[in-house]
Structures are given as structure tokens and as C-alpha cells.
């Protein structure tokens, strides 16, 4: 652990001393990875206790979450900075994804959605692995954001779930053969989207009937 901390300090020194060095993206990726792994270690401990109902376990989960969230935020900020400063680097697309995922882990879903949207907008990134994945995780972030909203905030929750539904649909249309389209179809089959699917099917049927009527009247 001491050696790892020393390595992190050296990475930080390098970033400050040589801000334009060709190895800086790799250094930033390693630094972000360190913060991410530290946060995941705390999260793993918390997850092992999360289903327990006794007060000591609940208190320990809270303590571990409070330790993990700053690490995830540090990771997110480092990865986001990498993607913003070196958008054409080979690590940029993956760094953007990791930034968004770490904002998700810290429950900063609005920031995650912004990052994922930015990543998806860069057409130079690999579609099947980077852009499709960014779009999918944006949908997940909208769902989770809806889950954190107050029960009486029907409008906000509905808008977030509508956004998630539209995003999943877009994944299946834009990247139909990707793994993330498969996952998106799985989410669309969830009961949470049943009413939205029904409304879309009804609208499609009305459109088909209208076209039929239009052809009859020609």
C-alpha cells in the first residue's frame, strides 16, 4: 500500500511538472485507476454487509460508503480531465466511460449523464464498444436518478424514466448488433417500461390505420 501511495505521488508530480508530456494520458489513466480501485475496495466491503439489518452493520455500510464516494469522485475527475485534455488520445474514449461510471458509483447521476452524452457525441470513438456503451449507461443513470427522487416528484421521475426509455430505444436502433443493444432490450422488457411500450405500440397501430385509410381515399 505504501509503494502504491508513493507511485500515486510520483504520478501527480509528473502531471504538474510535465503537463504536455506524451505519457501524461497514460499517467492520468493509472492515477484514475488507483482512485477507482480504492473506492471499489471500500464498496466491496460495504456490499458484503448491505443486506444485514442490525445497526452495527448499517453504520459500517454508511462509513464505508462515505469512504468510497470521494475516491470515486477523484477517479471520475481524473478520467474526465484526461478525456477533455486529450480527446484524440487512444485512451480518451475509455477514460470518458470510466469517468461517467465513477460518477455513477458516487451517485452523481446528472454528471454521469453529461459525461456519457459527451462521449457518445464523438463519432471517432469505436461505436460498438465506446459510443454504444456510453448511451446505455446514460439510460441506466436516468433510471437510477429517477429512483433517488422523492415519491411525490411524479413529474421529475416520469421525465427521467421517459429519457431512459428513449435512450434504450436509441441504442437498439443505432447499434443493433452490439452487446449494449442486447442489454438495452433487456431493460425495455422490464415492467417499469410496460406502459411506455404499450403507448408506443398503440401509436404505431394508429399510424398504420391512418395510412391504410389514406390509401383507400386516393
PEFENQUI-V85799 format. One line per field, one symbol per residue. psi: psi as a letter, one per 40 degrees, with the letter a starting at -180 (. if undefined). A space follows every 10 residues. Layout:
psi = ???
This chain:
psi = dddddddddd dddddddgee ideddddddd dddddddddd dddddddded eieidddddd dddddddddd dddddddddd dddddgeeid eddddddddd dddddefgdd dddddddddd eheeihdddc dddddddddd dddddddeii degddddddd dddddddddd ddddfdeidd ddddddddei ddeddddddd dddddddddd dddddde.
